Amino acid sequence: MDYGYKLTLKVRDYECDIQGIVNNSVYQNYLEHARHEFLLESGINFTELANSGINLVVVRAELDYKFPLKSGDEFWIGLNLQRSSKVRFEFLQDIYRSDDDRLILNGKIIGTSLNERGRPFISEVLDKIF
């Protein structure tokens, strides 16, 4: 798959559980970090958006775990963003181990933006990156 954005990271010891593999909840942190970096590189500052009354929120997360990462593994996250409805967007994100490009995880994160009254909408700020 071709990705519009890629980010490379490395597993840290404290992200692993007693089995010596990355804890399943940590993968969501990896995916979130990649989304924030993507937004920053697209000219959208997550904090500034929130301060202006626009809050980006996850409404659904679908994660398919394929193979575990271990401490010290370098990996990369591929990301594509698409609009899925009038008020929702999807981050399609996959994680691969760097040394052999083995698929580690497929993820689909569905989100929306909320205005100051908590109503979903797609801000003009986001419209420019679809």
PyMOL commands that set and color helices and strands:
alter all, ss='L'
color gray80, all
select helices_A, chain A and resi 13-15+26-41+46-51+124-127
alter helices_A, ss='H'
color red, helices_A
select strands_A, chain A and resi 5-10+55-65+74-83+89-97+102-114+120-121
alter strands_A, ss='S'
color yellow, strands_A
deselect
rebuild
show_as cartoon
